[in-house]
Structures are given as structure tokens and as C-alpha cells.
Amino acid sequence: MIPRNSTPAAPAAAPDLDVNFPDPLVGGRLVRRYKRFLADVVLDDGTAVTAHCANPGSMLGLAPEGARVWLAPARDPKRKLRWSWKLVEIGDALVGIDTAAANPVVAEAVAAGRIPALGGYGGLRREVAYGRNSRIDLLLSDHVDGGPDCLVEVKSVTLSRRPGLAEFPDSVTARGAKHLEELAEAVAAGRRAVLLYLVQRTDAERFATAADIDPAYDRACRNAMARGVAALCYACAMTPAGISLDREIPIVPDK
């Protein structure tokens, strides 16, 4: 597990939503998820539909038959699948399964000054090429104190196998380990690098790497932190209206 290296801020009042769903979500019940990117759902009105599942991971524990889910209608009339799966209810928690939602939430929060550790930068660009044929999620530049640019790698976290504990990854990720090595190399070259885990769950209280699922990723985390890569973890506030950065939560060295 990666070491804790920051002190969580006290929970704040619920902020305005960072990412609003453009159209009201529609509720239903999950029939099955299959071929990674497909899910069969029965909507509340009884209509059976197939939805796009924007999550390439294992979604461990997030796709039980009969789970309460929320889908977004497609705006493009030419799109083959007319629905996209956005949220699932697991126990008392609401979980966002769309991994693509993480970057906009973090970008909006940084721009609004709601992540103190990433404050003071005048420039923010997304999906910037760096390293060996990679792209960084956020590149922060023009710091008020003249500090180096900051590379921010955002990871969407949905796994939880113990009450209150969020974990990453939910499956083996060689790509994730590669990015950690490249972040460490960026630090060695004089830049700043931050790994930000965004927990898309409303029940998260702490975070740890899932070393039993991917020992190589856990080792890569330890190595990257030892070489100067910083780590932060934030939980989300979520409703069927949208997703917002909520509060910083601790990264714990063990479970």
C-alpha cells in the first residue's frame, strides 16, 4: 500500500455540482453486464434496454443482478446505443461507474481552487502528451511563485471490499504502473507530479492500494512515492443530478 502523505481537510458543506448530467437520469434494474462495455437494464417503466458501460475495469462488486442503476439518454440520434450507464446503488452507497467523469470533476475543482495542494497555477491543460507515448490528464503551469509545472494523473476509484475503504485498482493494470514510472521520471527531470485518486463512491472514508489484486502496481506506487511523486485522494458527492468533488480522505498504509 502507498504511504499516507497528506492530512485530510475537514469535511466542508456540500459544494455545487462540478459535473451536471445534461439530461435527467432514468432509473432501472440491472439484468447483466457483459463484454465489458454492455449492460442490459429494465427501466422503471418496464422497457428493456441495452446501455453502454463506460468502464473498462472489472467493476468488482458493482454489477450484481437486480442492482438499482441510473442511465443517461443519448443526445446523438445516430448513436447505436441510446443509453449510457452512469450510477449504481450498492448497499447505502451511490457509485459512479463512468471512468470518464473523473477528469472533468478534478479539472473543475482545480480551476475553482478547491484542491489546496494544486492551487496557485495560472494554466490548466488536459490530455497533454508526455513521457513515452503517454498523455497526462492535467498539466498545471504558470505557478504564482514560479514553481515547476505539475503533472496530475487522475485515477477513478470504485472498488470497496471493506466498509469505508476504497481501493485501486480493481484488476491488473500494467498501464497504471507504466504511468507511475513516467511520473517518477518527470520528477527526476525537475517537474512536479501528483497522483490523484478520485473515489466515485459516497461511502468512502479512507483509501489504500489493492496490493492483493495487483502486486506490481502496489510496488510501482511505493517506488514512485519514494522518488518524489505525491499522492492525494478525494471522495465525491453524487446524486442523479451530477457529481462533485467532496472532501479529501486519508491514504492509509494498510487496511
N, C-alpha and C positions, 0 to 999 in steps of 0.2 A: 504494500500500500504506500502511496506517496505521503510524505510528511505534511502535517498541517503547517502552514507558513503565514497565516494571516488571522487576525482577530475579527470575528463576525460583528457587524454592526447590529445595534438593537433593532428589532422589527419596527418598521415605520407604518404609518397609516397607508391603507391601500391606495396606490397611485392610479392615475388614469391609465387606461389600456394603451400599451405600446403598439400592439398589432391587433386591429379590429378585423373580424371576419366581414368581408364586404356584403355578404347576404346572411340572413338568419340561418343558423344551422337547423337541421331536421333530425329528430331523434328516431332511433330504431333499435333493433336487437341483432347482434352479430350471429350469423349462421356459421361461417368459417372464413379463415384467412388462408390463402393458398397461392402458390407460385410467387411468393414474397410480395408482389405488388397488387394483388387482387383480394377483395373481400366481398362475400355475399352477405347481404343485410336485408332484414324485413323491416320496412319503415313502420312508424306508428299507425299509419292508415292501412296497413296490410300489404302494401306494394313490395314485391321482391325486386331488389336491385343489386347490381354488381358495382362496387366502388373501387376507385384507385386508392392504394395504400402507399403513401409516400414515406416509407420507412424500409430501408434495405437490410436492417438488422434482424436478429432473431425474434424480437419483440417478446422475449421470455416473460411469461406471466401476464401478457396484455391481450391475449386473444382467446379467452375461454368462450365456449359456445353459450349463447344467450346473454352475453355482456351487453350492458346499455352503452350505445355508441351515438355519436353525433356526426352527421355528414354535411358537407358543403355542396350546394348545387354548382355545377359548372356554368361559367358565363359564356364560354365559347360554344356556339351552336354546332360547330364542326367537330367538337371533341367526341371521341368514341365512347368514353365512359362519362356519364352525365353526373357522377357524384364523386366526391373525394372524402375519405375518412379523416377526421380531424381529432376527435376526442373519444376517450373510453372511460367508463367508470369502473374502478377496481376497488371493491370494498367501499370505504368512505372517501376515497381519493378520486380526483379528476386528473387524467393523464393525457397529455398532448402527444400524439403519435407521429405528427408531421415533423420530420427532422429539419426540413427546410425553413420552419418557423423560427428556429433558434437564432440564426444570424440577424434577421431584421429586429428581433426583440433586443438583442445585445447592442446593435448599432444605434437604435433609437435611444436606449438607456445611456450609452456613452455620450451621444450628442446632447442629451439633456443634463449631463453632469451627475447622473445617479449611481455611477460606479467610481467612488473616490480614487481608487488605485489607478484608474485610467483617465483621470482628469488632467486638464492643463494643455491638451493638444488642440491646435487650431485646424488641423486637417484630418479627414477621415475618408479613406477609400476602401472599397470592398472588392474581394476576389482579385488580389494583386499577385502577379507572378513572382516567385522567389524560389530559392533552393534548386533542387534537381527536378525540374518539370513539375513543380507544385504551385499551388495558389494559397495565399494566406487569406483567412476570412476577413480580417480587418487590418488595415495598415494605418496607424496613427502617426501624424507628423506635426512639425512646427510647434514644439513644446514651448510654453511661455518662458521657461528657464533655459532654453537652448539645449535640452537633453536630446538623446538619440531617438530616432523613430522607434515605434513599438509595434511588433508583430503580435497579433492576437488570434490565436486558434480557438474556435468555439466548438464545443462538443455537446450535442444534445443527449441528455441523460433521461432514461425512462425506467431502468431496472430497479426493482426493490424486492429483496428476498427476506428482509427483516423489518419489523416496524420502525419507521422513521429513517431507515438507512437507504440512501440512494447509491447506486453502483454503476460503474462503467469499466469496460464495455459489457454488452450482453452477448457477445460472440467474439471469436478471434478476429483481430483487426491488424493485419500486417501493415496496412496503410497508416493506421494511427501511430504505430511505432516508428515508421519512417518519418512522419511529420515531427515527432518528438526529437529525433536525431537532427533534423534540419533546423528546428528551433534552437537547439543547443549550439549548432554551428553558427547561427546568426548571432547569438550572444557572444561567442568567441570572436566574431568579426566586429564587435563593438555596438551591436544593436541591442534593444531590449526585446524580450519575448515573454508573452503571458499565455498560459493555457487556461481558458475559462470554461468551466463545466456549467452548463445551464440545465437545471433539473426541471423537466416539464411534468412535475407532479405536485399536487397540493399537500401531500403528507410528508414531505422531506424535512428532516431535522439535521442530518449530517450526511457526509459523503465519504466514500472510500473506493479505491480501485478494486475490481473483481479479480483478484490475483488467481483464484482457482479456475476462472474461465479462460483467462489469457495471461499466463505467467510471463510471457515475453513482453507484453505491453506493460505489465507492472514493473518489470526490470527496466524497461525503457523510461518509464516515469521517474523512477528513482535516479537513474543516471542523468536525465535531463535536469531534474531539480538540483542535483549536486553540481551541475555545470552552469547554473545560474538562471534557468528558466523558472519563472514564478507561476504559481497556480492559484486560481480563485474559483469559488463555487457559489452560485446564486440559485435560489429557488424561484419558481414562477407563481404568480396568481393567475388562475384560469377560470373562465366561465364560458358558456356557449356564445358569449358576445365577443370574446377575444382573449389575448394573452398579454401579461405584463410581467416585467421584472419585479420581484417582490422584496427579497432580503438576502443578504449574504449568509451562508451556513458553513459550519466548520468542516474542513477536510481532516479526517481522523486517520491516524497511522494504523489502526486496527479496528476490527468490527466489534 
